[in-house]
């Protein structure tokens, strides 16, 4: 292009509505549209309960947080779920899909059309046509083959922005996988702890049934001895039946929790009693390392996913703006054509054409500008979505912290209450046997004992559930793929930092190699 041509192009370039200056175009790497910048995050400086000595504001180790509960059954459940869960497989295949889409976008940067064609044509002209007298023959054949190419040059950066968007989409799909891991491990631990809570409540019910049967025996003995009325016997039977009636409800809950665990393990519903056995509610230390609120931006995959989606929408602005400018392309075809097959390889049979050209969408009646406005609005909406996700992450973490701390305090008070109530029940039974108190006091104490023990089991479990929810809120668990292979997982990424740290633009998209698909293992009950 001559100097005059360049000047005219620059003038036209700057006159376009909404266009950016040539300096901006150059600074952006010869690409129109904005270069991505990470949005500001509404994150607190400290936790609300930062002054509590049980919260340790150090860098939290979240990779295998469930092992802090010291429960080998839970450890095995997490491992099996990681290998077998079908939601994880779904997320992993979406990673494969996004990686293929990135490959397609990268391929569009190069000549968009490249083809080899060939064929033979036998043609017959009409002998009755006015021009037939000038034709040496009315029938002839033609052999031809050649190569064609059409390449729209990425002068405005449209295809590079497309690669940026696809690369950010791939990063977001990996974060989706990690978010699915966080949810999966949290769900396994939550359902397992709830199952142990129900088992503890069943154990309390069994103990109280034994106690109340003993009380019923005393009431019947006193009635037979003429020391009490039949009212005491009926009331004792009623209290016992009421306590026993809680067992089926709790057994339903336990079965349903075990069934949910089966689904999380990726297996049909089956009897897990031999695998789960019986165990107490997993306990935990009163202290927990939580880091600082800003760590949520690095640790939580859902936050990182929204940040990568924001980068993707930013790149799409450049793709839309590129449509304002002329598409510069090079097209050509080279080949051979001859009537006789033996002549198709001769020099005289060679033919071809090649040359540059451009296509400019003019008189678009504002459609292109409206499309840019639409994409920019989508980007701004995604920024708000990202910031809302950051706020939600902080909310979930704060809720889990207060649940963890206050459940400990509730458990301590309920332990004191249950201890005193158990002592009261023993004293009341002795006094009733000796005729010092009526049965109403014994009945009330025994009923309160059942209620208090049920609350104690729930509070003990809530402390552990609070820790589970806290680690989930902090984004812990996805690191499991860093330490061991996963089915259908991009292994080349597992040694990399989070996507939000390794890429804020896609100038040189990293190659995201994926492992071969591997079959899922079956549930191991050993």
VOGU-3710 file (C-alpha; in Angstrom, 3 decimals, decimal comma):
1> xxxxxxxxxx> 0,000/0,000/0,000  1,332/3,466/-0,902  1,798/6,307/1,574  -1,343/7,988/0,249  -3,269/4,773/0,717  -2,076/4,470/4,284  -3,090/8,063/4,992  -6,556/7,518/3,537  -6,944/4,312/5,559  -5,880/6,094/8,755
11> xxxxxxxxxx> -8,353/8,935/8,139  -11,180/6,516/7,471  -10,140/4,484/10,507  -10,421/7,493/12,802  -13,711/8,649/11,309  -15,539/5,447/12,079  -18,204/5,795/14,801  -16,995/4,466/18,120  -13,579/3,541/16,787  -10,364/3,779/18,752
21> xxxxxxxxxx> -7,313/5,775/17,749  -4,456/4,172/15,792  -2,278/4,559/18,905  -4,737/2,510/20,962  -4,907/-0,056/18,184  -1,124/-0,354/18,228  -0,870/-0,412/22,026  -3,457/-3,195/22,126  -1,214/-5,359/19,981  -2,811/-4,275/16,694
31> xxxxxxxxxx> -6,231/-5,333/17,927  -9,387/-3,264/18,246  -11,392/-3,457/21,428  -10,194/-3,107/25,024  -7,486/-5,258/26,545  -8,881/-7,083/29,541  -8,331/-5,678/33,025  -9,463/-7,540/36,117  -12,446/-5,807/37,791  -12,252/-4,563/41,346
41> xxxxxxxxxx> -13,448/-7,058/43,963  -15,671/-6,096/46,930  -13,816/-8,112/49,563  -13,423/-7,337/53,290  -10,045/-6,816/54,909  -10,723/-9,093/57,904  -13,307/-11,565/59,150  -16,058/-10,318/61,458  -14,822/-12,742/64,161  -11,141/-12,092/63,515
51> xxxxxxxxxx> -10,594/-11,250/67,193  -11,675/-14,764/68,252  -8,600/-16,773/69,231  -10,070/-19,861/67,545  -9,664/-18,226/64,114  -6,105/-18,311/62,820  -5,444/-15,825/60,032  -2,670/-17,754/58,348  -2,572/-19,242/54,885  -5,033/-22,105/55,090
61> xxxxxxxxxx> -4,065/-25,608/53,941  -7,192/-26,757/52,151  -5,902/-29,539/49,899  -7,099/-32,450/52,077  -9,195/-30,675/54,668  -11,474/-33,687/55,303  -8,523/-35,596/56,815  -8,661/-33,140/59,738  -11,756/-35,042/60,900  -9,627/-38,183/61,406
71> xxxxxxxxxx> -12,252/-40,523/59,975  -10,887/-43,250/57,666  -14,354/-44,098/56,337  -14,846/-40,490/55,243  -11,400/-40,488/53,641  -12,329/-43,540/51,566  -15,693/-42,083/50,600  -14,038/-38,923/49,303  -11,546/-40,924/47,233  -14,261/-43,140/45,741
81> xxxxxxxxxx> -16,489/-40,165/44,959  -13,596/-38,348/43,291  -12,988/-41,300/40,989  -16,599/-42,288/40,296  -18,987/-39,347/40,576  -20,893/-38,714/37,350  -21,229/-34,951/37,814  -17,448/-34,784/37,827  -17,379/-36,769/34,578  -19,862/-34,317/33,069
91> xxxxxxxxxx> -17,687/-31,353/34,086  -14,585/-33,092/32,745  -16,164/-33,681/29,333  -17,041/-29,990/29,231  -13,349/-29,269/29,663  -12,670/-31,466/26,637  -15,352/-29,627/24,708  -13,895/-26,217/25,595  -10,417/-27,367/24,634  -11,704/-28,439/21,204
101> xxxxxxxxxx> -13,396/-25,060/20,786  -10,072/-23,362/21,535  -8,434/-25,471/18,827  -11,123/-24,355/16,368  -10,564/-20,696/17,275  -6,815/-21,055/16,856  -7,324/-22,654/13,452  -9,336/-19,643/12,245  -6,286/-17,410/12,672  -4,695/-19,172/9,683
111> xxxxxxxxxx> -6,167/-19,448/6,148  -9,827/-20,135/6,723  -10,268/-22,090/3,503  -7,700/-24,465/2,061  -8,823/-27,124/-0,349  -7,756/-29,374/-3,189  -10,309/-30,128/-5,850  -10,457/-31,979/-9,116  -12,781/-33,704/-11,507  -13,776/-34,598/-15,027
121> xxxxxxxxxx> -16,562/-32,964/-17,041  -18,130/-34,208/-20,294  -20,079/-31,403/-21,994  -22,436/-31,522/-25,012  -23,580/-28,345/-26,800  -26,826/-28,065/-28,725  -26,405/-28,591/-32,469  -29,494/-26,471/-33,156  -28,103/-23,411/-31,395  -27,295/-20,329/-33,439
131> xxxxxxxxxx> -23,646/-20,483/-32,412  -23,274/-24,191/-33,124  -21,882/-23,492/-36,606  -18,829/-21,811/-35,064  -17,993/-24,691/-32,727  -15,452/-27,178/-33,987  -17,210/-29,936/-32,080  -20,432/-30,150/-30,146  -19,085/-32,503/-27,488  -15,863/-32,513/-25,487
141> xxxxxxxxxx> -14,474/-33,521/-22,102  -12,294/-31,624/-19,632  -9,951/-32,791/-16,833  -9,032/-30,394/-14,045  -7,443/-30,362/-10,598  -5,989/-27,668/-8,408  -5,579/-25,970/-5,047  -7,578/-23,048/-3,614  -7,093/-20,760/-0,636  -8,994/-17,928/1,075
151> xxxxxxxxxx> -7,388/-16,091/3,983  -8,951/-13,184/5,815  -5,985/-11,482/7,473  -6,368/-10,705/11,158  -5,616/-7,019/10,551  -7,941/-5,780/13,311  -7,372/-8,628/15,759  -10,782/-10,257/15,382  -9,426/-13,783/15,327  -6,908/-13,132/18,086
161> xxxxxxxxxx> -9,734/-11,823/20,252  -11,640/-14,975/19,350  -8,700/-17,038/20,621  -8,644/-14,959/23,816  -12,347/-15,630/24,370  -11,960/-19,357/23,712  -8,931/-19,567/26,001  -10,828/-17,793/28,812  -13,767/-20,135/28,196  -11,454/-23,118/28,589
171> xxxxxxxxxx> -10,110/-21,659/31,820  -13,692/-21,163/33,032  -14,553/-24,784/32,204  -11,572/-25,961/34,274  -12,814/-23,792/37,134  -16,239/-25,407/36,652  -14,538/-28,766/37,144  -12,821/-27,526/40,293  -16,063/-26,021/41,590  -17,758/-29,376/41,032
181> xxxxxxxxxx> -14,995/-31,010/43,088  -15,492/-28,534/45,939  -19,237/-29,185/45,908  -18,813/-32,955/45,647  -16,377/-33,312/48,541  -18,446/-30,943/50,673  -21,623/-32,923/49,916  -19,952/-36,248/50,741  -18,663/-34,927/54,068  -21,954/-33,198/54,896
191> xxxxxxxxxx> -24,119/-36,256/54,239  -21,665/-38,503/56,068  -21,630/-36,269/59,169  -25,426/-36,007/59,137  -25,610/-39,794/58,956  -23,382/-40,059/62,034  -25,579/-37,484/63,809  -28,621/-39,661/63,180  -26,729/-42,710/64,445  -25,823/-40,843/67,641
201> xxxxxxxxxx> -29,477/-39,887/68,121  -30,494/-43,519/67,574  -27,990/-44,594/70,218  -29,457/-42,084/72,667  -32,953/-43,379/71,879  -31,833/-46,965/72,567  -30,354/-45,932/75,930  -33,505/-44,090/76,888  -35,697/-47,003/75,844  -33,739/-49,229/78,221
211> xxxxxxxxxx> -34,076/-46,643/80,977  -37,806/-46,193/80,412  -38,399/-49,946/80,291  -36,762/-50,132/83,681  -39,029/-47,326/84,876  -42,053/-49,183/83,498  -40,986/-52,270/85,411  -40,836/-50,261/88,628  -44,275/-48,746/87,945  -45,778/-52,195/87,325
221> xxxxxxxxxx> -44,160/-53,554/90,500  -45,529/-50,668/92,556  -48,985/-51,135/90,990  -48,955/-54,869/91,695  -47,906/-54,100/95,283  -50,717/-51,627/95,726  -48,295/-48,696/96,084  -49,345/-46,924/92,884  -52,334/-46,661/90,601  -52,682/-47,998/87,080
231> xxxxxxxxxx> -52,242/-44,422/85,893  -48,493/-44,680/86,551  -48,273/-47,841/84,453  -50,211/-46,334/81,537  -48,196/-43,139/81,681  -44,913/-45,127/81,680  -46,115/-47,150/78,684  -47,061/-43,945/76,855  -43,650/-42,321/77,462  -41,869/-45,503/76,357
241> xxxxxxxxxx> -43,959/-45,812/73,183  -43,400/-42,149/72,371  -39,632/-42,601/72,672  -39,665/-45,809/70,615  -41,691/-44,058/67,897  -38,721/-41,811/67,125  -36,602/-44,763/65,972  -38,358/-45,420/62,620  -38,150/-41,752/61,677  -34,426/-41,669/62,416
251> xxxxxxxxxx> -33,889/-44,934/60,527  -35,619/-43,396/57,505  -33,235/-40,445/57,690  -30,229/-42,707/57,969  -31,294/-44,806/54,978  -31,961/-41,718/52,874  -28,564/-40,245/53,764  -26,863/-43,515/52,823  -28,776/-43,497/49,530  -27,543/-39,966/48,783
261> xxxxxxxxxx> -23,997/-41,084/49,471  -24,447/-43,873/46,902  -25,386/-41,329/44,243  -22,423/-39,153/45,177  -20,233/-42,232/44,755  -21,645/-42,750/41,272  -23,138/-46,175/42,033  -26,732/-47,479/42,204  -28,416/-47,273/45,592  -27,251/-50,214/47,669
271> xxxxxxxxxx> -26,780/-51,280/51,279  -23,717/-49,458/52,608  -23,939/-50,754/56,192  -20,983/-53,127/55,766  -18,902/-50,316/54,314  -19,973/-47,526/56,666  -20,170/-49,558/59,858  -20,873/-47,618/63,040  -18,762/-44,708/64,205  -19,164/-41,577/66,346
281> xxxxxxxxxx> -19,722/-38,121/64,940  -16,362/-36,927/63,539  -14,830/-34,442/65,958  -12,615/-31,484/65,251  -10,257/-29,112/67,001  -11,793/-25,878/68,293  -9,316/-23,830/66,237  -9,302/-23,463/62,468  -6,956/-21,775/60,010  -8,992/-19,544/57,726
291> xxxxxxxxxx> -6,512/-17,142/56,132  -7,918/-13,744/55,144  -11,022/-12,843/53,100  -8,913/-11,927/50,057  -7,830/-15,577/49,840  -11,323/-16,377/48,566  -10,393/-14,777/45,229  -7,592/-17,302/44,786  -9,078/-20,383/46,456  -12,693/-20,483/45,318
301> xxxxxxxxxx> -13,168/-21,963/41,835  -16,568/-20,314/41,365  -14,981/-16,888/41,886  -12,176/-17,734/39,484  -14,718/-19,048/36,978  -16,657/-15,779/36,984  -13,417/-13,818/36,576  -12,491/-15,907/33,528  -15,977/-15,453/32,073  -15,490/-11,711/32,503
311> xxxxxxxxxx> -12,261/-11,953/30,488  -14,143/-13,896/27,812  -16,828/-11,216/27,495  -14,143/-8,519/27,292  -12,521/-10,282/24,328  -15,886/-10,475/22,570  -16,086/-6,675/22,544  -13,041/-6,620/20,271  -14,587/-9,294/18,069  -17,694/-7,110/17,641
321> xxxxxxxxxx> -15,713/-3,918/17,014  -13,664/-5,626/14,285  -16,827/-5,878/12,174  -16,765/-2,064/11,805  -13,651/-2,227/9,652  -12,936/-3,670/6,222  -12,026/-7,349/6,124  -8,766/-7,665/4,184  -8,223/-11,014/2,557  -6,090/-12,906/0,078
331> xxxxxxxxxx> -7,700/-15,419/-2,250  -6,275/-17,596/-4,938  -6,494/-20,829/-6,826  -3,880/-22,724/-8,819  -4,490/-25,743/-11,009  -4,362/-27,562/-14,308  -7,096/-28,031/-16,889  -7,022/-29,956/-20,221  -9,317/-31,848/-22,576  -7,084/-34,903/-22,577
341> xxxxxxxxxx> -5,942/-36,543/-19,367  -2,424/-36,895/-20,745  -2,183/-33,087/-21,136  -3,246/-32,200/-17,556  0,346/-32,273/-16,301  1,772/-30,135/-19,115  2,847/-26,555/-18,671  0,235/-25,260/-21,086  -2,530/-26,725/-18,896  -1,584/-24,560/-15,894
351> xxxxxxxxxx> -4,023/-21,815/-14,865  -4,474/-19,757/-11,737  -5,411/-16,499/-10,080  -4,320/-14,864/-6,821  -4,764/-11,449/-5,307  -5,793/-9,354/-2,313  -9,194/-7,864/-1,713  -11,411/-6,384/0,948  -15,008/-6,531/2,068  -16,531/-3,723/4,076
361> xxxxxxxxxx> -19,993/-3,908/5,627  -21,376/-0,447/4,913  -24,892/0,919/5,248  -25,537/-1,492/8,097  -28,161/0,818/9,604  -26,595/0,757/13,035  -26,655/-3,025/13,378  -22,920/-3,290/14,006  -22,921/-0,469/16,561  -25,949/-1,989/18,274
371> xxxxxxxxxx> -24,170/-5,318/18,422  -21,167/-3,624/20,071  -23,484/-2,021/22,617  -25,056/-5,408/23,259  -21,686/-7,083/23,841  -20,505/-4,236/26,073  -23,689/-4,527/28,146  -23,102/-8,267/28,443  -19,579/-7,555/29,684  -20,814/-5,060/32,294
381> xxxxxxxxxx> -23,451/-7,540/33,442  -20,742/-10,179/33,813  -18,622/-7,760/35,870  -21,585/-7,299/38,219  -22,077/-11,072/38,308  -18,421/-11,552/39,223  -18,599/-8,973/41,988  -21,820/-10,543/43,298  -20,078/-13,933/43,378  -17,288/-12,405/45,469
391> xxxxxxxxxx> -19,864/-10,982/47,890  -21,651/-14,336/48,078  -18,349/-16,096/48,789  -17,724/-13,759/51,713  -21,262/-14,321/52,995  -20,917/-18,103/52,904  -17,561/-17,979/54,665  -18,838/-15,668/57,417  -21,957/-17,820/57,935  -19,825/-20,951/58,236
401> xxxxxxxxxx> -17,447/-19,257/60,691  -20,216/-18,193/63,048  -21,839/-21,641/62,770  -18,557/-23,322/63,657  -17,809/-21,030/66,611  -21,281/-20,811/68,135  -22,027/-24,518/67,734  -19,028/-25,217/69,958  -20,506/-22,995/72,652  -23,930/-24,599/72,280
411> xxxxxxxxxx> -22,406/-28,081/72,513  -20,600/-27,200/75,733  -23,807/-25,979/77,400  -25,824/-28,964/76,193  -23,195/-31,357/77,504  -23,612/-29,755/80,943  -27,394/-29,959/80,627  -27,408/-33,616/79,569  -24,999/-34,590/82,323  -27,211/-32,954/84,925
421> xxxxxxxxxx> -30,360/-34,425/83,376  -28,911/-37,970/83,377  -28,100/-37,586/87,059  -31,615/-36,260/87,701  -33,155/-39,243/85,919  -31,257/-41,708/88,100  -32,169/-39,845/91,289  -35,822/-39,540/90,275  -36,041/-43,271/89,557  -34,615/-44,134/92,973
431> xxxxxxxxxx> -36,951/-41,675/94,660  -39,975/-42,980/92,750  -39,077/-46,532/93,667  -39,005/-45,456/97,299  -42,279/-43,580/96,964  -40,710/-40,170/97,581  -41,887/-38,570/94,298  -44,816/-39,176/91,979  -44,474/-40,558/88,484  -45,143/-37,190/86,802
441> xxxxxxxxxx> -41,731/-35,893/87,831  -40,020/-39,076/86,610  -41,889/-38,907/83,298  -41,032/-35,244/82,746  -37,342/-35,772/83,492  -37,122/-38,770/81,146  -38,845/-36,905/78,329  -36,563/-33,914/78,799  -33,554/-36,223/78,807  -34,511/-37,596/75,374
451> xxxxxxxxxx> -34,982/-34,083/73,989  -31,712/-32,787/75,458  -29,678/-35,741/74,181  -31,178/-35,307/70,714  -30,204/-31,624/70,772  -26,720/-32,517/72,017  -26,124/-34,914/69,117  -27,300/-32,279/66,667  -25,109/-29,582/68,236  -22,071/-31,859/68,183
461> xxxxxxxxxx> -22,751/-32,544/64,533  -23,378/-28,868/63,787  -19,866/-28,060/65,003  -18,433/-30,524/62,493  -20,876/-29,422/59,804  -19,822/-25,855/60,463  -16,226/-26,847/59,754  -17,297/-28,705/56,589  -19,259/-25,677/55,402  -16,339/-23,413/56,256
471> xxxxxxxxxx> -13,865/-25,415/54,195  -16,398/-25,535/51,372  -16,878/-21,758/51,614  -13,110/-21,235/51,557  -12,936/-23,235/48,317  -11,115/-26,270/49,655  -11,057/-29,681/48,037  -10,360/-29,042/44,352  -6,625/-29,444/45,070  -7,200/-33,187/45,218
481> xxxxxxxxxx> -6,521/-33,264/41,475  -3,060/-31,797/42,086  -1,916/-34,840/44,029  -3,414/-37,717/42,074  -4,679/-38,407/38,560  -8,355/-37,971/37,910  -10,511/-39,591/35,275  -10,831/-37,427/32,174  -8,874/-34,526/33,667  -6,427/-32,095/32,007
491> xxxxxxxxxx> -3,275/-33,295/33,719  -1,080/-30,623/32,137  -3,088/-28,042/34,078  -2,950/-29,709/37,460  0,539/-28,394/38,135  -0,381/-24,863/37,105  -1,649/-22,077/39,337  -5,323/-21,138/39,109  -6,400/-19,851/35,727  -6,994/-16,352/37,103
501> xxxxxxxxxx> -3,331/-16,117/38,082  -1,792/-17,539/34,932  -3,805/-15,627/32,345  -5,408/-12,192/32,230  -5,304/-12,125/28,455  -4,772/-14,667/25,734  -1,857/-13,190/23,821  -0,191/-16,614/23,750  -2,728/-19,229/24,841  -1,108/-22,092/26,685
511> xxxxxxxxxx> -1,544/-25,572/25,284  -3,984/-27,495/27,439  -3,195/-31,150/26,817  -5,682/-33,661/28,186  -5,244/-37,195/29,344  -6,897/-40,144/27,645  -10,229/-41,208/29,012  -9,965/-43,893/31,652  -12,704/-46,253/32,886  -14,231/-45,548/36,262
521> xxxxxx> -13,344/-47,904/39,125  -16,085/-49,672/41,004  -16,929/-49,043/44,640  -14,306/-50,620/46,874  -15,741/-51,831/50,147  -12,519/-53,266/51,485
//
